[in-house]
Amino acid sequence: MSSSEKISRRVFASLAAAAVMLPAAARPPSHTMQRRLIKPPRLRFGDTIGLIAPGGHTNDEAIEKAVARIEQLGFRVREGANLRAVHGNYGGTVQQRRADLHAMFGAPEVKAIWCIRGGSGCISLLATLDYGLIRAHPKILLGYSDITALHLAIYRHAGLVTFHGPVASSGSSDYTTQHMLAVLMDPQPVYTIAMALENRVRAQSDAQYALRTVRQGQASGRLIGGNLSLVSALTGTPYAADFRKAILFLEEVNEEPYRIDRWMTQLDLALGFRHAAALMIGVCENCGPKDEELSLSLDDTLDQHLAPLAIPAVSGYSFGHIRNQFTLPIGIHARLDTASETLTLLEAAVS
């Protein structure tokens, strides 16, 4: 054996040994999603809902508002032990936030977990979550925005249906509450969701709320997606959304069109929008160009990605960082119909 071959072998051996010694957070998980999708037990009035802050930090005012909302809906509340923790702009350290999530999944009396807000930081939990624990104790996980990271990771590595819907401290409406409770409490084999009348009315003065059909048609597939920046950020990781043959839903808030274009391009380069069953864009609140800047409009930016497709593609649907939003169960089969401007769930999301 030549001296160069000996050196190469020693280098390879040392690198392999270093990889084995890496902490769990630095290694991608070896587990993959099971074939059988798990649906959490339905929520019932009087059940206990766990309230946690797995992303951004919260405060007493928001907690009081969230607790009052949960109790007014007819449920009990269990607050996470670290709900009031603050670590920079996060709701505690990674360890504190992870501990609250694990504790709620492990607590027999907790039937659903409601995130009090989004913010940022959920992505830091993914590598060290106990997906076996989550799969062994399936229950409802509800939230949107930064909670997208948890939805995608749990769906992929625990095979559990979770719910992209309102956060506990956000403003609510009859439309939001009706669709949230219907999906979480009343398992139906078919459930059709029409877009919010309030959003249609608002579209008369605020163009970003307008329903637009860029590509017509009907399409069926499992629901996958969430906040655009998070879906894009997970591309190329073990937690990325596989939206092939799926209805990919995306929303964003407070971002300029060039950022929307960058994230959409990244997703398209990663898997190709053409491989999705359909694209459904929500209301992207405050995502137009700044007045003083030369820029494409939000619609023009979206159309660059949607118009070339041969699959149904729409924007302005009633989900996102908005008051009137419906709840989307991750992994459930659904049908998008651009003619009727509806989304129909083709199976129950809870057991």
C-alpha positions in Angstrom: 0.0 0.0 0.0 1.4 3.4 -0.9 1.9 6.1 1.7 -0.8 8.3 0.0 -3.3 5.4 0.2 -2.5 5.0 3.9 -3.0 8.7 4.5 -6.3 8.7 2.6 -7.5 5.7 4.7 -6.5 7.4 7.9 -8.3 10.6 6.9 -11.4 8.7 6.0 -11.4 6.8 9.2 -11.0 9.9 11.3 -13.8 11.6 9.5 -16.1 8.6 10.0 -15.3 8.5 13.7 -16.0 12.2 14.0 -19.4 11.8 12.3 -20.3 9.1 14.8 -19.3 11.3 17.7 -21.4 14.3 16.5 -24.2 15.3 18.9 -27.7 14.3 17.9 -28.6 17.8 16.9 -25.8 17.8 14.3 -26.9 14.6 12.6 -30.0 14.2 10.4 -32.5 11.8 11.9 -32.4 8.3 10.6 -36.2 7.7 10.9 -38.5 8.4 8.0 -42.3 8.8 7.9 -44.2 5.6 8.3 -46.5 4.5 5.6 -49.7 4.7 7.7 -50.7 8.3 8.5 -51.9 8.8 12.1 -54.9 11.0 12.8 -55.1 12.4 16.3 -58.3 11.8 18.4 -61.0 14.4 17.9 -61.3 17.3 20.3 -64.4 17.4 22.6 -65.8 20.2 24.7 -64.4 20.1 28.2 -61.0 18.7 27.0 -57.8 20.2 28.2 -55.7 22.2 25.6 -52.0 22.7 26.2 -50.8 26.2 25.6 -47.1 26.6 24.6 -44.7 29.1 22.9 -42.4 27.0 20.8 -41.2 29.9 18.7 -41.2 33.6 19.7 -41.7 34.8 23.2 -45.0 35.9 24.6 -46.3 38.1 27.5 -48.9 38.1 30.2 -51.4 40.1 28.1 -51.3 37.6 25.2 -51.5 34.7 27.6 -54.6 36.1 29.3 -56.2 36.7 25.9 -55.4 33.1 24.8 -56.6 31.5 28.0 -59.8 33.5 27.8 -60.4 32.5 24.2 -59.8 28.8 24.9 -62.1 28.8 27.9 -64.8 30.7 26.0 -64.7 28.0 23.4 -65.6 25.4 26.1 -62.2 23.9 26.9 -59.8 23.8 29.8 -56.2 25.2 29.7 -52.9 23.8 30.8 -50.0 26.3 30.5 -46.6 25.1 29.5 -44.1 25.2 32.3 -41.9 27.6 30.2 -44.7 29.5 28.6 -43.4 32.8 30.1 -39.7 32.1 29.4 -37.7 34.6 27.4 -34.4 34.0 25.7 -33.6 36.8 23.3 -36.6 37.0 21.0 -37.5 33.3 21.6 -39.9 31.8 24.1 -37.1 30.3 26.1 -34.0 28.3 25.2 -34.3 25.4 22.7 -34.3 23.0 25.7 -37.1 24.8 27.4 -39.3 25.1 24.3 -38.6 21.4 23.4 -39.4 20.3 27.0 -42.8 22.0 26.8 -43.7 20.4 23.5 -42.7 17.0 24.7 -44.5 17.4 28.0 -47.7 18.3 26.3 -47.5 15.3 24.0 -46.8 13.1 26.9 -49.5 14.4 29.3 -52.5 12.1 29.2 -55.0 14.8 30.1 -53.9 17.1 27.3 -55.9 16.4 24.2 -54.6 19.2 21.9 -51.6 21.6 21.8 -52.2 25.1 20.7 -49.3 27.4 20.0 -49.8 30.9 21.4 -47.9 32.6 18.5 -45.4 32.0 15.7 -42.5 34.3 15.6 -39.2 32.5 15.0 -37.2 29.6 16.5 -39.2 26.5 15.8 -36.7 25.3 13.2 -34.1 24.9 16.0 -36.2 22.3 17.7 -36.4 19.9 14.8 -33.2 17.9 15.1 -33.8 16.9 18.7 -37.5 16.3 18.8 -38.6 12.9 20.1 -40.7 11.8 17.0 -41.3 8.4 18.6 -42.9 10.1 21.6 -45.1 12.2 19.3 -46.2 9.2 17.2 -46.9 7.2 20.3 -49.1 9.9 21.8 -50.9 11.5 18.8 -52.8 14.6 19.5 -53.8 17.8 17.7 -51.1 20.4 17.2 -52.5 23.8 15.9 -50.8 27.0 14.7 -49.4 28.8 11.7 -46.5 31.0 10.6 -43.3 29.7 12.3 -45.2 26.7 13.5 -44.9 25.5 9.9 -41.5 24.0 10.8 -43.1 21.8 13.4 -45.9 20.8 11.0 -43.6 19.7 8.2 -41.1 17.9 10.5 -43.7 16.0 12.5 -45.6 15.0 9.4 -42.5 13.7 7.8 -40.9 11.9 10.7 -43.9 11.0 13.0 -46.5 10.6 10.3 -49.0 12.6 12.3 -51.7 14.9 10.9 -51.2 18.4 12.4 -53.2 21.6 11.7 -52.2 24.8 10.0 -54.6 27.2 11.6 -54.9 30.2 13.9 -52.6 30.7 16.9 -54.2 31.0 20.3 -53.5 34.7 20.8 -54.5 36.0 17.4 -57.8 37.8 16.6 -60.6 35.4 15.7 -63.9 35.5 13.8 -66.9 33.4 13.3 -65.5 32.1 10.0 -62.2 31.1 11.6 -63.8 29.4 14.7 -66.4 27.6 12.6 -63.9 25.9 10.3 -61.4 25.3 13.0 -63.8 23.5 15.3 -65.4 21.6 12.4 -62.1 20.1 11.4 -60.9 19.4 14.9 -64.1 18.1 16.5 -66.4 16.8 13.8 -64.8 14.1 11.6 -66.6 14.0 8.3 -65.7 12.0 5.2 -66.2 15.1 3.0 -66.0 18.7 4.1 -66.2 21.6 1.7 -64.7 25.0 2.6 -65.8 28.1 0.8 -63.7 31.2 1.0 -64.6 33.9 3.6 -67.2 36.4 2.6 -65.5 39.0 4.8 -62.3 38.6 2.7 -64.3 39.0 -0.5 -65.7 42.3 0.8 -62.3 43.5 1.9 -60.9 42.8 -1.6 -63.0 45.7 -2.9 -60.7 48.1 -1.2 -57.6 45.9 -0.6 -56.4 44.0 -3.7 -54.3 41.5 -1.8 -57.5 39.9 -0.5 -58.8 39.3 -4.0 -59.4 35.7 -5.1 -57.6 35.0 -8.4 -57.5 32.0 -10.6 -54.3 31.9 -12.6 -54.8 28.3 -13.9 -58.2 26.7 -13.9 -59.2 23.2 -13.1 -59.8 20.6 -10.4 -57.0 18.7 -8.6 -56.8 16.3 -5.7 -53.8 15.5 -3.5 -52.6 15.5 0.1 -52.3 19.0 1.7 -48.7 20.2 2.4 -47.2 23.6 2.9 -47.5 26.6 5.3 -45.5 29.8 5.6 -43.5 30.3 2.4 -40.2 31.4 4.1 -40.2 28.3 6.4 -41.2 25.9 3.6 -38.3 27.3 1.6 -35.9 27.3 4.5 -36.4 23.6 5.0 -35.6 22.8 1.4 -32.6 20.4 1.3 -33.0 19.3 4.9 -34.4 16.1 6.3 -37.6 18.0 7.2 -38.4 19.4 3.7 -41.9 19.3 2.3 -42.3 16.8 -0.5 -45.0 18.4 -2.5 -45.0 16.1 -5.5 -48.6 15.1 -6.4 -49.7 17.3 -3.5 -51.8 20.4 -3.1 -49.1 22.8 -2.1 -50.4 25.8 0.0 -48.3 28.8 0.8 -48.7 32.1 2.5 -46.5 35.0 3.7 -46.7 38.3 5.5 -44.7 41.6 5.6 -42.3 40.6 2.8 -41.5 42.4 -0.4 -42.1 40.8 -3.8 -38.4 40.1 -4.5 -38.2 37.9 -1.4 -41.4 36.1 -2.4 -39.8 35.5 -5.8 -36.6 34.2 -4.3 -38.4 31.7 -2.0 -40.7 30.5 -4.8 -37.8 30.1 -7.1 -35.9 28.0 -4.5 -38.9 25.7 -4.1 -39.4 25.4 -7.8 -35.7 24.6 -8.3 -35.7 22.0 -5.5 -38.7 19.8 -6.7 -40.5 21.7 -9.5 -43.9 23.2 -9.1 -45.0 21.3 -12.2 -44.8 18.0 -10.1 -47.4 19.3 -7.6 -51.1 18.5 -8.0 -52.0 22.2 -7.5 -50.7 25.4 -6.0 -52.9 27.4 -3.6 -51.6 30.7 -2.3 -53.3 32.4 0.6 -53.7 36.1 1.4 -50.1 37.5 1.6 -50.8 40.4 3.9 -48.6 43.5 3.3 -46.4 41.8 0.7 -46.6 44.5 -1.9 -43.6 46.7 -3.0 -42.6 49.8 -1.0 -43.9 53.0 -2.6 -40.4 54.4 -3.3 -39.0 51.3 -4.9 -39.2 50.0 -8.5 -40.7 46.6 -8.2 -43.1 44.0 -9.6 -46.4 43.8 -7.9 -47.2 40.8 -5.7 -49.6 39.4 -8.3 -47.0 39.8 -11.1 -44.4 38.1 -8.9 -46.7 35.2 -8.2 -47.8 34.9 -11.8 -44.2 34.4 -12.9 -44.4 31.1 -11.1 -48.1 30.1 -11.5 -48.9 31.1 -15.0 -46.5 28.7 -16.8 -47.9 25.7 -14.9 -50.3 23.2 -16.4 -51.9 22.5 -13.0 -54.6 24.5 -11.1 -53.1 27.5 -9.5 -54.8 30.2 -7.4 -54.1 33.0 -5.0 -55.9 35.0 -2.4 -57.5 32.0 -0.6 -58.7 32.4 3.0 -55.6 31.4 5.0 -52.5 33.2 6.2 -51.8 35.9 8.7 -55.4 37.2 8.5 -58.4 37.3 10.8 -60.7 35.1 8.6 -58.8 31.9 7.9 -59.7 28.3 7.6 -57.7 25.4 9.1 -55.7 23.1 6.9 -54.8 19.5 8.1 -51.4 18.6 6.9 -51.3 15.2 5.0 -55.1 14.9 4.5 -56.3 14.3 0.9 -58.3 17.2 -0.5 -59.7 18.6 -3.8 -59.2 22.1 -5.1 -61.9 23.4 -7.5 -61.1 26.7 -9.1 -64.5 27.1 -10.6 -66.3 27.0 -7.3 -63.4 28.6 -5.4 -63.5 25.8 -2.8 -61.3 23.4 -1.0 -62.9 20.1 -0.1 -61.3 17.7 2.5 -61.8 14.2 1.2 -61.4 12.4 4.5 -61.7 13.2 8.2 -58.6 14.8 9.8 -59.3 13.4 13.3 -60.3 10.0 14.5 
